[in-house]
Structures are given as structure tokens and as C-alpha cells.
């Protein structure tokens, strides 16, 4: 029996990229999204070189770059001093800043909107010797050779596959962000700041002339006031106690445009797969955004699934492909967790910057990252 059909739950960045990679491998794909439209939570998104390499192999790299702005991840302290990391080259700091919603739209077009079923969530599944029956919230079901759960940190597929692993609060870790017009602001370039009281944040220009600002804090005290007041309070720790450009941007942002989130994490899982079901992206490894790599690493997941299932297309050996996927991913994310913790617990801004560059260098270096090439 050959692998002919996959069901992907979730039409976010990882789910859509998984669909593209599987279709490129010759597999028919149905993507189910419980929301009534293709949409993305959040604002700006950083894509590193390893994610861009995947999109190049999928034939959409140029389109992705066309909706992004090349940016660099260098940090400053609250006085404006650059925190240099001379032991790492420029490539360890370079990424592409894109708007999440625009990337989602691009990926939906690439996978084919006729392959996406909106307003349809996941209800359950039953595995059989040579297939999986996927039950959906509209009362219908779909027969497939493989089911991929790419439905985020609160994954319903993970609840069924790995019971007892709900998303957990990264206690005290809060984030505020927005995209605003650059007109009338004092923004001349990009600035990312490591401040006091566990605060980090800054602002970057986007490709379409807007500004993306963000503020986040580890070990935040209980929140009071409006979202704008909360963000301004943290900005005070990022601009040497003075009202600066970041505070100006926050102050000029309408309250309803400010996004706030308590950061949620997925605990390390004992397994990511069964014989016919696999998890990808945040469903398997939702992590803290302080390393700005969750989407990039999830895109790698999608590429690897397409590669491995494509290799076994003729034989139809889904269990072997998923076992190989898990054998690659779990050790990789154990290392991600170690490097991420080193960044989070860095005792000084300089050490934070150094550990951050060490992580990005590791992630984009092929011999360490074990980069996956999608089938041509």
C-alpha cells in the first residue's frame, strides 16, 4: 500500500508548511482549521536561515523574502551601548522579519486553498493497521495514511496522543507587542534592548514601512492597569529610566492594537508519534519566545516530515517514517531546551547576548542543526 493521503490539523505557519512539504512529496493533503478564516495570532515573526532554506527547497523562498525585511538580532543595554559578541559572525545575527498574517496568506495560497477546510476542528481519531480515521467537529470523518497535529500549544491532537501534557504557564513571563505606522515617530533604525528587572524589548522597522515593537518580562509581578500601562511600565526598565522611542511608540499605540500574552510552554514529551500520528511545531514543543525561534524550528519539523514520508512513499511504511522523525526531533529539542535555558538564566545583559548568539549560531549551522533538505 502506498502513502496517498494526509490530514493536517491546524492552518498556522507550521500546519500550512507541512501541507506544502507533503504535497511536494506526492501526498494528497487535507488541512483542517477550526477558525472560520486563515489568520495568525501575533504581529512580527523572525525567520532564520534554516527556515528560509526550507522555503527555498519548497519553491517559495523568493515570495517569502518579498514580504519580509532583512534584520539583525543585536542587543543594546538601556544606555544604548551595543552588546558585542565578537566570537560569532554576522550570520548568527541575521534573520528575516515578516508579518505573521501575510506569511500565513502566502502559505495558504501555496498549499492551495482548495485543500484547506475552514471552520472544522479536530474531534478524535482511530488508528488501524494501514490507516487512521480522523473525526472532525462538523460530524464528518476523513480516512488517511497519516495524521499530523500542528494545532499549537493547546493541541487537541496532543491531548489524545500524549494525555496529561497540557500547556503550562511559563510563570511570570509576559509579553506585549504591536505593529504601528512609522509616520511621526522617532524611529530611525532597529533597537533591541536588554534591560533591568528581567525586561527585554525594542522595535524594528518592517518591510512595509511600519514599526513592530515588543516588550517582555521574566518573573513579572502581578499585572495591574491597562495593557498600555503595563507595557510602558516595562519600557521604563529598557530606556535607562527615561521616556524614549520605545515609550513613544507604546504611548502612540491604540489600546485595542496592543497584544498581550502570558507565555505558555509545552513540557518535554515522552513521545511525539504513534504508528500513524505525529505532532509538529508548537503542538510538540511550544517554547519561550525569548529565543525567537519557535516558528523556524517548527518549519524544520514540516520539512522533515515531508522528506521522510516522501522517501517511503512507494513502500507506504508510515510507522518507520514517523519513528525516524521522532528519533531526530526529540534529541534536537532537548538541546534547544538547554541552549534556551542558558539564554533565559544569563546573569547579565552581556551574557544574555552571548548565549543568544551561541544558540542562533548552533541552529543555523548545518553540521549541528542536521538541516533537512526537502525532496526536490
WOGIHU-V19892 format. One line per field, one symbol per residue. ss: DSSP state (H for helix, E for strand, L for the rest). A space follows every 50 residues. Layout:
ss: ???
This chain:
ss: LLLLEEEEELLLHHHHHHHHHHHHLLLEEEEEELLLLLLLLLLEEEELHH HHHHHHHLLLHHHHHHLEEEEELLEEELLLLEELLLLLLHHHHEEEEEEH HHHHHHHHHHHLHHHEEELLLEEEEEELLLLEEEEELLLLEEEELEEEEL LLLLLHHHHHHLLLLLLEEEEEEEEEEEEEELLLLLLLLLEEEELLLLEE EEEEELLLLEEEEEEEELLLLLLLLLHHHHHHHHHLLLLLLLLLHHHHHH HLLLHHHLEEEEEEELLLLLLLELLLEEELLHHHHLLLHHHLLHHHHHHH HHHHHHHHHHHLLLLLLHHHHHHHHHHHHHHHHHHHHHHHHHHHLLLLHH HHHHHHHHHHHHHHLHHHHLLLLLLL
